[in-house]
Amino acid sequence: MEAEATRILIGVNESSLKGYPHPSISSRTAFEWTLAKIIRSNTAGFMLLFLHVQIPDEDGFDDMDSIYASPEDFQSMRQRDRIRGLHLLEYFVGRCHELGIRCEAWIKKGDPKEVLCSEVKRVHPDILVVGSRGLGPFQRVFVGTVSEFCVKHADCPVITIKRKADEAPQDPVDD
């Protein structure tokens, strides 16, 4: 009788640095750590679940200075966000297929910490893996931290993976 695969949910996001589309440093680090330290060579024993949470912009103009918009502008922005999310997930899914690891990936909208914990309740992974940017106490007050929230509220064990010191940008908020 074949054992059931261990299901690992990995929260991923895109980089805030220029050079679209690519995963954030912390997402990539969390994924690579999971491959090296948990999966190792046992690709058949695991299933990776990738969740990307897109944060809805309050006014829809996160990268525009304009105050006028037509309905087509909003449709265009929604389409752009969808495509960016798909490109992000394509990176992780492509890597899994190269390595022979079963996986699933999906996109949700909302507050990342709330959505991650909600999805943990919905899909029941064995482990949640999230990257951590390593924000200092002052930055955590203003930016908040998804990983800390998930450790306290997720209904499964949570592993947080810090970025390597040599990969951290000058401003830890950048990722």
Secondary structure, 3 states (H helix, E strand, C coil): CCCCCEEEEEEECECCCCCCCCECHHHHHHHHHHHHHHHCCCHHHEEEEEEEEECCCCCCCCCCCCCCCCHHHHHHHHHHHHHHHHHHHHHHHHHHHHHCCEEEEEEEECCHHHHHHHHHHHHCCCEEEEEECCCCHHHHHHHCCHHHHHHHHCCCCEEEEECCHHHCCCCCCCC
